Amino acid sequence: MDQPSVCEEQSFTRLHQSHATALQNFLFYRFGSLEKAKDCAQEAFVRLWNNCSKVAFDKAKSFLFTTANRIFLDDAAHQKVVLKFEKRSDTAEAQSETNPEFLYQIDEFKEQLESVVSNLPEKQRVVFLMSRIDKMKNQEIADTLEISVKTVEKHITSSLKSIRANLDELNHFSI
């Protein structure tokens, strides 16, 4: 007698009914999370359906559990990468926040930047501060100062060029 095809809806439904709980339990023991277990079990069944023409009915259970195990291993590898990245970024932040030289450089840069900005021509300084500090849009600045948007853009561009020309360290920071 011919074996039923995994691609037939009734056969697939029968496979799902007979193996879904066992597959979820298997994944629950691996993940320790029922939600992840349900998601991965569903993903395993989706992959079975997508490959139904390649999988014999009597090999479907093996395919499901092997696929589920691969999904678990992929997730575990991904979590390892995420943790490694988080640890590295936390370490870098902690070092920069506690490094006296870094803190001194930040203070020194702020002083130099304030000095350069205060030496800008008045119109450029006002437009620059409204744009960068007050976070106003060019149109809002133009309306407030009763000038054109093009003039606002010109003042911002000129002020940025002047600031860049006067600060060597500016290459390491963004305005």
C-alpha positions as CSV (number, residue, x, y, z in Angstrom):
1,M,0.0,0.0,0.0
2,D,1.3,3.5,-0.9
3,Q,2.3,5.8,1.9
4,P,0.4,9.0,2.2
5,S,2.2,12.2,1.0
6,V,3.2,14.8,3.5
7,C,1.9,17.4,1.0
8,E,-1.7,16.2,1.4
9,E,-3.5,18.4,3.8
10,Q,-5.1,15.5,5.7
11,S,-1.8,13.7,6.1
12,F,-0.1,16.9,7.2
13,T,-2.9,17.6,9.7
14,R,-2.5,14.1,11.1
15,L,1.3,14.6,11.5
16,H,0.7,17.9,13.3
17,Q,-1.8,16.4,15.7
18,S,0.4,13.4,16.5
19,H,3.7,15.2,16.9
20,A,3.1,18.9,17.9
21,T,2.9,18.3,21.6
22,A,6.0,16.1,21.7
23,L,7.9,18.5,19.6
24,Q,6.9,21.5,21.8
25,N,7.9,19.5,24.9
26,F,11.2,18.7,23.4
27,L,11.8,22.3,22.6
28,F,10.5,23.5,26.0
29,Y,13.2,21.3,27.7
30,R,15.8,22.8,25.4
31,F,14.8,26.5,25.6
32,G,13.2,26.6,29.0
33,S,10.6,28.9,27.5
34,L,7.1,27.8,26.4
35,E,6.7,30.7,24.0
36,K,10.0,30.0,22.2
37,A,9.1,26.3,22.2
38,K,5.8,27.0,20.5
39,D,7.4,29.4,18.0
40,C,10.1,27.0,17.0
41,A,7.7,24.0,16.8
42,Q,5.6,26.1,14.4
43,E,8.6,27.0,12.4
44,A,9.6,23.3,12.1
45,F,6.1,22.5,10.8
46,V,6.3,25.4,8.3
47,R,9.7,24.1,7.1
48,L,8.2,20.6,6.8
49,W,5.3,22.0,4.7
50,N,7.7,23.9,2.5
51,N,9.8,20.8,1.9
52,C,6.9,18.3,1.8
53,S,7.7,17.0,-1.6
54,K,11.2,16.1,-0.5
55,V,10.2,14.3,2.8
56,A,8.8,10.8,2.9
57,F,5.8,10.4,5.3
58,D,7.6,7.9,7.5
59,K,10.6,10.3,7.8
60,A,8.5,13.3,8.7
61,K,8.9,12.9,12.5
62,S,12.6,12.7,12.2
63,F,12.6,15.7,9.9
64,L,10.6,17.7,12.4
65,F,12.8,16.9,15.4
66,T,16.0,17.5,13.4
67,T,14.8,20.8,12.1
68,A,13.6,21.9,15.6
69,N,17.0,21.0,17.0
70,R,18.8,23.0,14.3
71,I,16.5,26.0,15.0
72,F,17.4,25.7,18.7
73,L,21.1,25.5,17.9
74,D,20.9,28.5,15.6
75,D,19.1,30.5,18.3
76,A,21.7,29.5,20.9
77,A,24.5,30.7,18.6
78,H,22.7,33.9,17.9
79,Q,22.2,34.5,21.7
80,K,25.9,34.0,22.2
81,V,26.7,36.7,19.6
82,V,24.2,39.1,21.2
83,L,25.6,38.5,24.7
84,K,29.2,39.0,23.4
85,F,28.2,42.2,21.7
86,E,26.4,43.5,24.8
87,K,29.3,42.7,27.0
88,R,31.8,44.4,24.7
89,S,29.7,47.6,24.4
90,D,29.1,47.7,28.2
91,T,32.8,47.4,28.8
92,A,33.6,50.1,26.3
93,E,31.0,52.4,27.9
94,A,32.2,51.7,31.4
95,Q,35.8,52.4,30.4
96,S,35.0,55.7,28.6
97,E,32.8,56.9,31.5
98,T,35.5,56.2,34.1
99,N,38.6,57.0,32.2
100,P,39.9,60.4,33.5
101,E,41.7,61.2,30.3
102,F,38.5,60.7,28.3
103,L,36.5,62.8,30.6
104,Y,39.2,65.5,30.5
105,Q,39.2,65.5,26.7
106,I,35.4,65.8,26.6
107,D,35.5,68.9,28.9
108,E,38.4,70.4,26.9
109,F,36.5,69.8,23.6
110,K,33.3,71.4,25.0
111,E,35.3,74.5,26.1
112,Q,36.9,74.8,22.7
113,L,33.6,74.3,20.9
114,E,31.9,76.9,23.1
115,S,34.7,79.4,22.3
116,V,34.5,78.8,18.6
117,V,30.7,79.1,18.5
118,S,30.8,82.3,20.5
119,N,33.2,83.8,18.0
120,L,30.9,83.1,15.0
121,P,29.2,86.2,13.5
122,E,26.0,86.9,15.3
123,K,23.6,85.7,12.5
124,Q,25.5,82.5,12.0
125,R,25.7,81.8,15.7
126,V,22.0,82.4,16.3
127,V,21.0,80.2,13.3
128,F,23.5,77.5,14.3
129,L,22.3,77.4,17.9
130,M,18.6,77.4,16.9
131,S,19.3,74.5,14.6
132,R,21.6,72.4,16.7
133,I,20.7,73.2,20.3
134,D,17.0,74.0,20.0
135,K,16.5,71.4,17.2
136,M,14.4,73.8,15.1
137,K,13.7,73.0,11.5
138,N,15.1,75.4,8.8
139,Q,11.6,76.7,8.0
140,E,10.9,77.4,11.7
141,I,14.2,79.3,12.0
142,A,13.4,81.3,8.8
143,D,10.0,82.2,10.1
144,T,11.3,83.2,13.5
145,L,14.1,85.4,12.1
146,E,12.1,86.6,9.1
147,I,14.7,85.4,6.6
148,S,14.6,82.9,3.7
149,V,15.2,79.1,4.2
150,K,18.1,79.5,1.8
151,T,19.7,82.1,4.0
152,V,19.2,79.8,7.0
153,E,20.9,76.9,5.1
154,K,23.8,79.3,4.1
155,H,24.3,80.4,7.7
156,I,24.4,76.8,9.0
157,T,26.8,75.7,6.2
158,S,29.1,78.6,6.9
159,S,29.0,78.1,10.7
160,L,29.9,74.4,10.3
161,K,32.8,75.2,7.9
162,S,34.1,77.8,10.4
163,I,33.8,75.4,13.3
164,R,35.5,72.6,11.5
165,A,38.3,74.9,10.4
166,N,38.9,76.0,14.0
167,L,38.8,72.7,15.8
168,D,41.2,69.9,15.0
169,E,39.5,67.4,17.4
170,L,36.1,67.9,15.6
171,N,36.9,65.0,13.3
172,H,36.1,62.7,16.3
173,F,32.8,64.2,17.1
174,S,29.6,65.0,15.1
175,I,27.7,68.3,15.4
